[in-house]
Amino acid sequence: MTDVPWRWDVARRSLETRNSYWLKKESSGLGISVNDSKAAQYPFQQEASHSANICAAYGAILRW
């Protein structure tokens, strides 16, 4: 499961797992490569920011 359906088209991983653990690689890096041409098909889009209101113990609403 991923957060976007095109995740593994853009980011390839070479990490191996065993019993739900990632195995240590002998080579350097994180084991992820990015397909730049595929990534260009999905430009960044800012998500709507969520309100940061907090209700204080004394009833006041605080805005960050």
KEKOL-189412 format. One record per residue: residue number from 1; residue in one letter; x, y, z of N, C-alpha, C in turn. Coordinates in pm, whole numbers. Layout:
REM KEKOL-189412
- NUM, a, X, Y, Z, X, Y, Z, X, Y, Z
...
//
This chain:
REM KEKOL-189412
- 1, m, 85, -118, 0, 0, 0, 0, 89, 124, 0
- 2, t, 54, 222, -79, 130, 346, -86, 35, 465, -77
- 3, d, 91, 583, -62, 8, 702, -50, -43, 752, -186
- 4, v, 25, 717, -295, -20, 752, -430, -5, 628, -519
- 5, p, -94, 610, -615, -87, 488, -697, 36, 478, -786
- 6, w, 103, 589, -815, 218, 588, -905, 352, 582, -831
- 7, r, 351, 560, -701, 472, 562, -618, 584, 476, -675
- 8, w, 557, 351, -708, 665, 260, -749, 699, 274, -897
- 9, d, 622, 355, -973, 665, 392, -1108, 776, 496, -1100
- 10, v, 770, 581, -999, 865, 690, -982, 986, 647, -899
- 11, a, 962, 581, -790, 1071, 541, -699, 1086, 390, -700
- 12, r, 1200, 345, -745, 1231, 201, -745, 1314, 170, -622
- 13, r, 1289, 58, -563, 1366, 20, -445, 1437, -112, -470
- 14, s, 1553, -123, -412, 1628, -248, -423, 1646, -310, -285
- 15, l, 1564, -267, -191, 1573, -319, -55, 1509, -457, -48
- 16, e, 1573, -545, 23, 1517, -678, 44, 1460, -686, 184
- 17, t, 1351, -758, 199, 1291, -775, 330, 1285, -923, 366
- 18, r, 1292, -948, 495, 1276, -1083, 547, 1208, -1070, 682
- 19, n, 1098, -1140, 700, 1022, -1135, 826, 987, -991, 865
- 20, s, 948, -912, 766, 906, -772, 785, 1020, -677, 823
- 21, y, 1145, -719, 806, 1260, -633, 832, 1336, -607, 703
- 22, w, 1387, -486, 687, 1474, -457, 573, 1611, -514, 603
- 23, l, 1670, -577, 505, 1802, -634, 521, 1908, -528, 489
- 24, k, 2017, -533, 561, 2126, -438, 539, 2189, -463, 403
- 25, k, 2217, -354, 331, 2281, -364, 201, 2431, -351, 216
- 26, e, 2503, -414, 125, 2649, -402, 125, 2694, -272, 58
- 27, s, 2614, -220, -33, 2650, -97, -104, 2601, 24, -24
- 28, s, 2650, 142, -61, 2609, 264, 7, 2474, 313, -46
- 29, g, 2414, 404, 25, 2288, 463, -18, 2168, 399, 49
- 30, l, 2051, 452, 14, 1926, 404, 74, 1862, 290, -3
- 31, g, 1914, 260, -121, 1855, 152, -199, 1733, 195, -277
- 32, i, 1722, 325, -303, 1608, 379, -378, 1661, 460, -495
- 33, s, 1604, 440, -611, 1640, 522, -727, 1514, 588, -781
- 34, v, 1529, 706, -836, 1416, 784, -886, 1419, 786, -1038
- 35, n, 1305, 755, -1099, 1290, 764, -1244, 1247, 907, -1275
- 36, d, 1341, 991, -1316, 1314, 1134, -1336, 1208, 1161, -1442
- 37, s, 1206, 1083, -1548, 1106, 1107, -1653, 965, 1076, -1603
- 38, k, 951, 973, -1520, 820, 943, -1461, 782, 1048, -1357
- 39, a, 881, 1092, -1278, 854, 1192, -1174, 805, 1322, -1237
- 40, a, 856, 1356, -1355, 815, 1479, -1423, 667, 1475, -1463
- 41, q, 610, 1357, -1472, 468, 1344, -1507, 376, 1376, -1389
- 42, y, 434, 1385, -1269, 355, 1410, -1149, 415, 1528, -1072
- 43, p, 395, 1651, -1120, 453, 1767, -1053, 396, 1784, -912
- 44, f, 476, 1844, -826, 435, 1868, -687, 309, 1953, -682
- 45, q, 215, 1914, -597, 94, 1994, -572, 80, 2009, -422
- 46, q, 76, 2133, -377, 65, 2160, -234, -69, 2110, -182
- 47, e, -66, 2040, -71, -189, 1997, -6, -245, 2112, 76
- 48, a, -374, 2108, 101, -436, 2211, 184, -379, 2201, 325
- 49, s, -341, 2315, 380, -289, 2313, 516, -404, 2302, 614
- 50, h, -379, 2234, 722, -481, 2214, 824, -471, 2323, 930
- 51, s, -582, 2354, 985, -586, 2456, 1090, -506, 2409, 1211
- 52, a, -436, 2500, 1272, -357, 2468, 1391, -416, 2538, 1512
- 53, n, -545, 2519, 1533, -611, 2578, 1649, -603, 2482, 1766
- 54, i, -576, 2537, 1882, -570, 2458, 2004, -661, 2522, 2106
- 55, c, -736, 2441, 2176, -823, 2493, 2281, -748, 2482, 2413
- 56, a, -721, 2597, 2475, -648, 2600, 2602, -739, 2551, 2714
- 57, a, -677, 2512, 2824, -751, 2460, 2938, -855, 2559, 2991
- 58, y, -827, 2689, 2976, -919, 2791, 3026, -1023, 2834, 2922
- 59, g, -1027, 2762, 2808, -1131, 2785, 2708, -1091, 2872, 2591
- 60, a, -976, 2936, 2597, -932, 3021, 2487, -891, 2936, 2366
- 61, i, -912, 2989, 2248, -869, 2922, 2126, -739, 2989, 2081
- 62, l, -634, 2909, 2071, -503, 2958, 2034, -478, 2922, 1888
- 63, r, -428, 3017, 1811, -396, 2992, 1669, -247, 3004, 1650
- 64, w, -189, 2908, 1584, -45, 2907, 1560, -12, 2976, 1433
//
